Amino acid sequence: MKTKNKLANVVRILMVLVFVVSCGSDDNNAPDTISEPDPAEENTPPNSFNLNEIANGATDISVLPVFSWETASDPDGDTVVYDMYLSTEQTPTNLYVENLTTTNFSTTNQLNFSETYYWRVAAKDNQGGETSSTVYSFTTKSEENNTASILDDFDGTGPLIDYVTNNAEVLPNVTRVSGRYHAVLDDNTNNQTLHFNQDQGRLDAKLLTFPFEVIARNIGIGTTTDSQTAPSHNGTQYNFAGIQVHAEDFNSINSSHIVVGHRGARRFTIEGKNTVDGVSFVNDAGIDIAPLGRVDIRIVGDENNELTFYWQQPNLSNGATPDEWTLYTGTGKLPGTAPSYGNQVYVGLITYAFGNAGIPFVGTCDAIEFNNL
């Protein structure tokens, strides 16, 4: 009996296997298909575009030129940024600036005079696509055509020489002392030295035409006994010296300034201010960023009549050490809305206070250079 039962079980198992195999090999059923992943979509680079300014073959171009080009649209809707190449080689491979998000660029490092340059722009999408413009050339103006280059090192002792002065009466004691600008601020009645509108503050300036560059060396605040010793900080004073850019019309209430000193609780800082129609926007570079109470200041006015501001710790080497300029607050721009300047502006020296804390003190500067470019 046991043998018969085992045989029956084997037969049942074989019948089940035959049924399963026959179901799986049904010729009337199509074989299972394996789905393949869709191939990656091919990226299309940005569309072609043209250069605008500087025009191809242009001559007598400023050594601080402004470049512009058309927007390069992207067929895939990708984000586009721009690299600009600039060199004296006919096929420019020198990457001058990269990853621009705008279609213009203002140079802030002076080019050579009487030099022929070649430039192009490459539009890049965020998928690796790239499209280059054609190559344009231009030639910068000769140094002989540089209409103004004035260096005032305040040699000697006596009055300032060849400045246009506005509101001299509010800060009457401004002179040259031992080869330095020396402005004694010992009276601030009614905040008369504050630079806010045309009725306040003294400005000793020169009239400049865009584009231009101004560099002031070792400018800031000192004590009345030693201009190279910064006044101590008591936590409340607003005491400054620096450079102001003012609209050509002194009746206008439009100006920009960058100054060095104490700003209330923010000691030894650099302050930037734009004033438009009597409304001011102000910020500063940071506590103890100017520990000597003095820095070097550089202002570049470009061909679009816009300003860029720089600073560095005082470089007292008389040119033996290269300058290492830092953009003010990382952007080179002052806070708020900048004034819309005409083709000419007054640029010059200011020393001022808010309130009477920290008075007396002096504004000081070793030298100031004015360049029309």
ABEGO torsion letter per residue (X at the ends): XAAAAAAAAAAAAAAAAAAAAAAAABAABBBBBBBBBBBBBBBBBBBBBBBAOBBBGBBGBBABBBBBBBBBBBAAGBBBBBBBBBBABABBABBABBGBABABBBBABBBBBGBBBBBBBBBBBAAGBBBBBBBBBBBBBBAAABABBBBBAGBEBEBBBGBBBBGAAABABBBBBGGBBBBBBABABGGAABBABAABEBBBBBBBBOBBBBBBBGBEBBBAABAABBBBBAGABBBBBEBBBBBABAABABBBBBBBEBBEABBGBBBBBBBBGGBBBBBBAEBGABAAGBBBBBBBBBAAGBBBBBBBBBBAAGGABBBBBBBBGGAGBBBEBBBBBBABBBBBBBBBBBEABGOBBBBBBABBBBBBX
